[in-house]
Amino acid sequence: MNIGQTLIKLKTIDRNIEYLGLEPNPVCAYYVEKFISVNRFTNTRVIAAGVSNINEIVTLNYYMDDVTDSTASIVADFRKNSKIVAEKKIIVLSNEILKLEPKIAIIKIDVEGAELMVVEGLIKVIERDRPLMIVEILPVYTAENRERLDRQNKISDLLRDLNYSIVWILKNSNGSLKGLKVISEIGINTDALQSDYLLLPKDAVNDILAAHNANIK
């Protein structure tokens, strides 16, 4: 959830829409709770924990001198060429503990390398609700980056098992939407700008792409 960037966009569209944010960084969670209170948002909840396939206390590594560092990761050595400037112990929980209810329509995942752990932790929710998922998967850059590539390939395998398709969200150089492209594998991407994907139930792909194309100006 970080400091609520997506929450703001969502509530701009519809203040009454239901929103649940999960955020293991206590500073960010506290900030968003205050933001919700000041703006008197309804149908809005925050859980001060991350989502994972395990239930435990893990280390969050910070790569920026910022208590809300959006690049922080629980994946050891995720940014091998960057210095860890701080560490914090945080809580991550699976849906076995979280028991996420009611039905979930959309899931957004932006977790700096821990995408596989999140999808595995939510697998029963995904099977139950068949949500649309918006996921950032940062580039592998090179085949020698085995840890990132292995996690990425496991995500692709898991999505096939779940009968989901991968749709690449292509962007222009200014960050605006360029288009959507159905792909079979994420592959070796070298452009950090092109790191966002839609994960869609296969039976929903055609309708969603048609709706997207119909709204392109």
N, C-alpha and C positions, 0 to 999 in steps of 0.2 A: 504493500500500500504506500510505503514511503510517507510523504507528507500530504497525500490526498489529491494528487494531480488528476487522476482519473475520476475520483469522486466529484471534483468540481465540474468536470465536463459532463458527467452523467446527470448531476443535479441541475445543470444549465438546460439540459434537454427536458427533464421531468423531475421536479422536486419531490414527487411522491413515490418515485420508483424505489423498490427495495434494494438496499446495498449492504453487503457485509464485507468489511475489510479486515484482512489478516496481516499483522505487522509485528515481527519479533523485536524490532528496535524499540525499546521503551520510550525513547525521546520522541520518535515519530508517532508512536501510538498516542502518547499524551497530547501532542500537538493537534492531531486530527480529532481527538475527543473534544478538545477546546473549540476547534473550528466548527465542529458539528453543533456544539452548544450555542455558540455565538450566532450561527446562521439559522438556528432552530430547525434543523433538518429532522424530518420524521422518517420512519422506516429505515433507519441507518444505524448499523452496529459495528463495533470494532472488537476484535479479539487480539490481545497482545501476545501473539505467538505466530510462528511460521508453520507452514504445511509441509509435511514430509512423509516418508514411508516408515519412519521410526518415531518413537516417543522418548526424547531425551534432551539433555542440555548440551549444546554445541557451541563452538567458537565462531563468532562473526568477525571476519577480518576487514578492517577499514583500510582503504587505499588513498583516502583524502583526509585532510585535517578538518573534518566537518562531522559533527555528531549525527547529521542526517544523511551521511554519505550514501548516495544511491548506487554506487559501484561496489559497496561492501558485499562480501560473499562468504558463505559457510563452506564453500568448496576449497580445500587446501590447495595452495599454489595455483589458484584459478588464473591469476594474473602474474605469471612467472617473472615478467620483466618489470614489475612494479613493486615498490617497497611497501610493506605492511606498516602503517603508521600507528595503528591502535587495534586492540582486540576487546571484544565484549562477549560474555557468556549469555546465551539466549535460549529460549525454549522453542522446540519444534514438536509438532503433534500430528498424528495421522487422523483420518476421519473416524477411526475406531474410538478415539477420545473426543474429537470435535463434534461428531454426530451432526453434520451440517444438514439443516432442514430450513424451510421446506424445499420444494423443487427448485433447482438452480438452472437458469436459462443461459447465462454467459459466465465464463470464468476467464479472468485475465491473469497471466502469469509473467512476472518480470523478476527473476530471482538470481540473476548473475551466475549462471552455470548449474544451478540446482533444479533445473526443469524436470529431469527424470525423476528425482525424488518426490517432487510435488505431484506429478501425474500418477506415480505409483501410489502415493498416499491418498489420492482422490479416486482411485480406480473404481470403487464401488459406486461413488456418486456419478461418475461418468457413465458407467453401465446403466445406472438407474434413470438418469435424467437426459442423457445424450445432449449435453450442452454444447454450444458453440464456444470454442476456446481461442483466445487471442494470446499468443506466446512470443516473447522475445527469446531468440536463441542466438547468442553472439557467435561471430564467425570462428571457424576452425583455423582459417588462414592457410594452413599447410598440413599435408598428410602426416608429417612428423609429430604433429600435436595430438598424440595418440589418446590421451585422457579425454580431451574434448570430443574427438571423433568417435571414440567408443561410446560415450554417453549419448551423443547425437544419433548414432546408429541404433542404439537400444530404444530410444524414443520412437524412431521410425518403425522398428519391429513391434513395439507395443501398440502403436496406432493402427498398424495392420491387423493385429489381433482384436482390437476394439472396433474394427470396421470403420475407421476414420480416414479421411483424406487430408492431405497437406496442401494448403493454398498459400503461395508466397505473396506477401503484400509488397508490391514494388513501388518505390518512391522516386520522385524527381530529386535533383541535387539540392533543392530548397526544402526537402522534407515533405512536400505535398504528395498526395496519392497519384501514382502513375497508372496502376492497374493491378489486377489479380491474376495469378498464374497457378494452375494446378500442377503439382510436381509429385513424382513418386519417391524421391529422396531429397533430403536437405542438401547433401553434398558438401563440397569444400568451398565455402563462401569467403571472399577476402574483403568485402565491403561492409563495414559496420553499420552503414546507413540502411542496408538491405537485410535487417535482422529480425523482422517481424513476420509472423505467420498466423494464418487462420487454420485451426484444426476443426474439421467439420465432419459430422456423420455422413457417410457416403450417400445416403438417400436424400440428404438436404443440399448437396453441393450445387446441383443444377438450378434449383430454385433461388439459392442465395446469389449465385453468379448472375442469373437473369435479373434479379432485383437490382444488383449493383450496376449492371450494364444499362438498365432502364433509367437509372438516375444520373448517369454520366452526362454532363452538359457539353 
